[in-house]
Amino acid sequence: MNTKIFVFAAVLGIVGILGAIVIVGPDMEVATPGSDNTVENTSTIKLVTVELADISVLKISARSATIEIAFEISNPNPRAVIIQTMDFNLFETGFSSYEQLAGGTIGSRPEGMIEFGSNYYTLLGENSIVLKKKITLANTATGELWDALESEYDNGESGSASWWVTGTVYFNLSSMTSGQENSVPFEFFR
């Protein structure tokens, strides 16, 4: 027999299987408030929840301060989700409620079909994960802010700093064939 026929049949079989997976793959829709649109045999994805787990001043000197912020993200869905990025802004409201003290991004969005070394997080179904970020601030601010940071460092959780954190978490399903990007805004006062 000719080996080209077997190779062609194998390639055709693989393409058929992949096509069936893409076409028949599971679908999920995001629940929107006030919407009663449901599709038969379609699961509804629940939005992840975000909590401010901790914010603390790790060290402080006359020139700089290091702050660590930690968020706990919970997945109420039975399926895994991918936490792509978390963007956040940090304010110390005793100093200023309109001037951002710091901010940042945890994670990264995948670009293209395949990305090596991606920095996103897979969150298994009905589990949670704690994401942390260290921020270093230079001492260019007023003495009032630095006094609040020093008090927070000296007293731990009972310090005098008043924190306001805002941001957004971007996530999607762990399947390449279904789902779309979802976002959850958050705001915390501590």
Rosetta blueprint (number, residue, H / E / L):
1 M L
2 N L
3 T H
4 K H
5 I H
6 F H
7 V H
8 F H
9 A H
10 A H
11 V H
12 L H
13 G H
14 I H
15 V H
16 G H
17 I H
18 L H
19 G H
20 A H
21 I H
22 V H
23 I H
24 V H
25 G L
26 P L
27 D L
28 M E
29 E E
30 V E
31 A L
32 T L
33 P L
34 G L
35 S L
36 D L
37 N L
38 T L
39 V L
40 E L
41 N L
42 T L
43 S E
44 T E
45 I E
46 K L
47 L L
48 V L
49 T E
50 V E
51 E E
52 L E
53 A E
54 D E
55 I E
56 S E
57 V E
58 L E
59 K E
60 I E
61 S L
62 A L
63 R L
64 S E
65 A E
66 T E
67 I E
68 E E
69 I E
70 A E
71 F E
72 E E
73 I E
74 S E
75 N L
76 P L
77 N L
78 P L
79 R L
80 A L
81 V E
82 I E
83 I E
84 Q E
85 T E
86 M E
87 D E
88 F E
89 N E
90 L E
91 F E
92 E E
93 T L
94 G L
95 F L
96 S L
97 S L
98 Y L
99 E L
100 Q L
101 L L
102 A E
103 G E
104 G E
105 T E
106 I E
107 G E
108 S L
109 R L
110 P L
111 E L
112 G L
113 M L
114 I L
115 E L
116 F L
117 G L
118 S L
119 N L
120 Y L
121 Y E
122 T E
123 L E
124 L L
125 G L
126 E L
127 N L
128 S E
129 I E
130 V E
131 L E
132 K E
133 K E
134 K E
135 I E
136 T E
137 L E
138 A E
139 N L
140 T L
141 A L
142 T L
143 G H
144 E H
145 L H
146 W H
147 D H
148 A H
149 L H
150 E H
151 S H
152 E H
153 Y H
154 D H
155 N H
156 G H
157 E H
158 S H
159 G L
160 S L
161 A L
162 S L
163 W E
164 W E
165 V E
166 T E
167 G E
168 T E
169 V E
170 Y E
171 F E
172 N E
173 L E
174 S L
175 S L
176 M L
177 T L
178 S L
179 G L
180 Q L
181 E L
182 N E
183 S E
184 V E
185 P E
186 F E
187 E E
188 F E
189 F E
190 R L
